[in-house]
Amino acid sequence: MIPVGTDTSKGPMRRLAFKLVLLSEARGAPHGRRQTLWTIAGVVILAILAVALMTVAGPISQYATAQPQNATLVGALLAGFIALLGILVNQIVNTRLARSGAQDDAMAAYLKTIGDLLTDKKLLDHDSATSPVRALARAQTLAVLEQIDQTRKRTLLQFLYEAGLIFRDETIVNLAGANLVGTLLTNAALRNANLSGAKLWLANLKLADLREANLREAKLSVALLKGADLSEANLRQAAVSLSNLRGADLSKAELKGARAFRANLRGANLSRANLSKVTVPWSNLRGANLRGANLWEALLSWSNLREADLREANLGLANLRGANLSGANLRGAFLDGAKGADSKKLAQVAESLQGATMPDGSRYS
């Protein structure tokens, strides 16, 4: 229990200790709620099965009446079937509860270990990336992330962030290779966080605040990033294929060498972003804001760029083979050496090419 009158406002370590106590004390409550929920689920399943049996009871009863010599056998079979279903449901509920309890234990042990490292070993004071204390904290973090579910992963990640352990410029716990697959991070506040190299496949980052975050080489394929704020984030060489970034803010983001096959970037804000050598074939960039973006040598073949704002964008040596640029605004854009782009066709479909440097190096007027 937290002592009455504890002052949690003085000093970062005291605030951190307070959070650790809160997380540890909260451990039992969710487990109790989950136990109740699974018990209710078991009762509901049994009730559904009972209704199903009542539905077929009539025909079975008629059969038993018509065949009295089989009545005892039919009754025994029904009773055995009901008993077997009860055992199966009970086994499922108990297995789920045991798994949930094991995850709670893993989280509690992890929080205790990190708490000891923070208070006794002064984890925050270890500046060296090769520090044994840092190495232990990383090893413990990677291990527990393999044992817990997506909801608990969110709790753990938010704790690391609030404890100041995964900031972009002062990273204490390196999450490269961390298993954050499918983590539920909707509306998560992770500005300036370091998630470089983390496994975030299938993660739900809808509306998350990832401004200035380090996501270099992060695995974000098939992730939901709809409406997320990734402005000035570092996504260099990140894998974002098949991800949904519709309406996301990627203004001034670093995306050099990123891979985004069939990504949904419709209406996304990519103004002033560095997209040089990015791979985005067959992607949806309709209505995207790419004003002033650097798309040097970008692979944009067969992508949908209809009505995109490409004013002053650098598309030098970009691959535009099969790309749809109908209604795109290319005013002042640089297209010198762009592959698969026909100057005459561009003049027919683009909204504006005023002042643009065309693929053949000529100036459009």
Buried (B, 14 or more C-beta within 10 A) or exposed (E): EEEEEEEBEEEEEEBBBBBBBEBBEEBEEBBEEBBEBBEEBBEEBBEEBEEEBEEEEEEBEEEBEEEEEEBEEBEEEBEEEBEEBBEEBEEBBEEBBEEBEEBBEBBBBBBEBBBEBBEEBEBBEBEEEEBEBBEBBBEBBBBBBEBBEBEBBBBBBBBBBEBBBBBBEEBBBBBBEBBBBBBBBBEBEBBBBBBBBBBBBBBBBBBBBBBBBBBBBBBBBBBBBBBBBBBBBBBBBBBBBBBBBBBBBBBBBBBBBBBBBBBBBBBBBBBBBBBBBBBBBBBBBBBBBBBBBBBBBBBBBBBBBBBBBBBBBBBBBBBBBEBBBBBBBBBBBBBBBBBBBBBEEBEEBBBBBBBBBBBEEEEBE
